[in-house]
Each structure stands twice: as structure tokens, then as C-alpha cells.
């Protein structure tokens, strides 16, 4: 995994970069989001293969935009729980 991607994931709370550990952490972060205790885990885009610059750009725009085109594909986000 790219060192920049690892730094970003570490910042998001990931401590290991083995796939089973990444998926475990993502699952827990998504559960927190569903429970209204955290924002949507946008690092999912990185895990799905989107470039880091697109993931970061998308995070900066999520307050107003529901979806945007990224690298020829559509990436969908959900409103932050506190905004519902």
C-alpha cells in the first residue's frame, strides 16, 4: 500500500494494513456511523481504489454535495448524521 494512503488510514484510526484488519476497522467505523456516533467513513473510497486526492477532495465537499463524479464514476455519500 502507498505510504500516503497508509498515513491517511492511520489518521482515520487504522493501526494495521493487512486486509482483514482494514476490513475489521472499517466495519466498526461504519457501525459507529450507523449508530449516529461518527461521520461517514470516507476512507471507504480509498479502500475501494479511488485516489487519495479524490477521497480528500470529496471529504471537503460533503457538507453540501450528495454525489459527484470522480474519475469517471459516481461516488455517493450520505449526509452526516447530525444534519439529518
Contact map, one row per residue, 1 for C-alpha under 8 A:
111011000000000010000000000000000000000000000000000000000000000000000000000000000000
111111000000000000000000000000000000000000000000000000000000000000000000000000000000
111111100000000000000000000000000000000000000000000000000000000000000000000000000000
011111110000000000000000000000000000000000000000000100000000000000000000000000000000
111111111000000000000000000000000000000000000100000100000000000000000000000000000000
111111111100000010000000000000000000000000000000000000000000000000000000000000000000
001111111110000000000000000000000000000000000000000000000000000000000000000000000000
000111111111000000000000000000000000000000000000000000000000000000000000000000000000
000011111111110000000000000000000000000000100000000000000000000000000000000000000000
000001111111111000000000000000000000000000000000000000000000000000000000000000000000
000000111111110000000000000000000000000000000000000000000000000000000000000000000000
000000011111110000000000000000000000000000100000000000000000000000000000000000000000
000000001111111000000000100000000000000000000000000000000000000000000000000000000000
000000001111111110000100100000000000000000000000000000000000000000000000000000000000
000000000100111110000000000000000000000000000000000000000000000000000000000000000000
000000000000011111001100000000000000000000000000000000000000000000000000000000000000
100001000000011111101100000000000000000000000000000000000000000000000000000000000000
000000000000000111111100000000000000000000000000000000000000000000000000000000000000
000000000000000011111110000000000000000000000000000000000000000000000000000000000000
000000000000000001111111000000000000000000000000000000000000000000000000000000000000
000000000000000111111111100000000000000000000000000000000000000000000000000000000000
000000000000010111111111110000000000000000000000000000000000000000000000000000000000
000000000000000000111111111000000000000000000000000000000000000000000000000000000000
000000000000000000011111111100000000000000000000000000000000000000000000000000000000
000000000000110000001111111110000000000000000000000000000000000000000000000000000000
000000000000000000000111111111000000000010010000000000000000000000000000000000000000
000000000000000000000011111111100000000000000000000000000000000000000000000000000000
000000000000000000000001111111110000000000000000000000000000000000000000000000000000
000000000000000000000000111111111000010010000000000000000000000000000000000000000000
000000000000000000000000011111111100000110000000000000000000000000000000000000000000
000000000000000000000000001111111110000000000000000000000000000000000000000000000000
000000000000000000000000000111111111110000000000000000000000000000000000000000000000
000000000000000000000000000011111111111110000000000000000000000000000000000000001000
000000000000000000000000000001111111100000000000000000000000000000000000000000000000
000000000000000000000000000000111111110000000000000000000000000000000000000000000000
000000000000000000000000000000011111111000000000000000000000000000000000000000001100
000000000000000000000000000000011111111000000000000000000000000000000000000000001000
000000000000000000000000000010011011111100000000000000000000000000000000000000001000
000000000000000000000000000000001001111110000000000000000000000000000000000000011000
000000000000000000000000000001001000011111000000000000000000000000000000000011010000
000000000000000000000000010011001000001111110000000000000000000000000000000000000000
000000000000000000000000000000000000000111111100000000100010000000000000000000000000
000000001001000000000000000000000000000011111110000000100000000000000000000000000000
000000000000000000000000010000000000000011111111000000000000000000000000000000000000
000000000000000000000000000000000000000001111111110000100000000000000000001000000000
000010000000000000000000000000000000000001111111111100100000000000000000000000000000
000000000000000000000000000000000000000000111111110000000000000000000000000000000000
000000000000000000000000000000000000000000011111110000000000000000000000000000000000
000000000000000000000000000000000000000000001111111000000000000000000000000000000000
000000000000000000000000000000000000000000001111111101100000000000000010000000000000
000000000000000000000000000000000000000000000100111111100000000000000000000000000000
000110000000000000000000000000000000000000000100011111110000000000000000000000000000
000000000000000000000000000000000000000000000000001111111000000000000000000000000000
000000000000000000000000000000000000000000000000011111111100000000000100000000000000
000000000000000000000000000000000000000001101100011111111110000000000000000000000000
000000000000000000000000000000000000000000000000000111111111000000000000000000000000
000000000000000000000000000000000000000000000000000011111111100000000000000000000000
000000000000000000000000000000000000000000000000000001111111110000010000000000000000
000000000000000000000000000000000000000001000000000000111111110000000000000000000000
000000000000000000000000000000000000000000000000000000011111111000000000000000000000
000000000000000000000000000000000000000000000000000000001111111110000000000000000000
000000000000000000000000000000000000000000000000000000000111111111000000000010100000
000000000000000000000000000000000000000000000000000000000001111110000000000000110000
000000000000000000000000000000000000000000000000000000000000111111000000000000000000
000000000000000000000000000000000000000000000000000000000000111111110000000000000000
000000000000000000000000000000000000000000000000000000000000010111110000000111100000
000000000000000000000000000000000000000000000000000000000000000011111000011110000000
000000000000000000000000000000000000000000000000000000000100000011111100011100000000
000000000000000000000000000000000000000000000000000000000000000000111111111000000000
000000000000000000000000000000000000000000000000000001000000000000011111111000000000
000000000000000000000000000000000000000000000000010000000000000000001111100000000000
000000000000000000000000000000000000000000000000000000000000000000001111110000000000
000000000000000000000000000000000000000000000000000000000000000000001111111000000000
000000000000000000000000000000000000000000000000000000000000000000111101111100000000
000000000000000000000000000000000000000000001000000000000000000000111100111110000000
000000000000000000000000000000000000000000000000000000000000000001110000011111000000
000000000000000000000000000000000000000100000000000000000000010001100000001111100000
000000000000000000000000000000000000000100000000000000000000000001000000000111110000
000000000000000000000000000000000000000000000000000000000000011001000000000011111011
000000000000000000000000000000000000001100000000000000000000001000000000000001111111
000000000000000000000000000000001001111000000000000000000000000000000000000000111111
000000000000000000000000000000000001000000000000000000000000000000000000000000011111
000000000000000000000000000000000000000000000000000000000000000000000000000000111111
000000000000000000000000000000000000000000000000000000000000000000000000000000111111
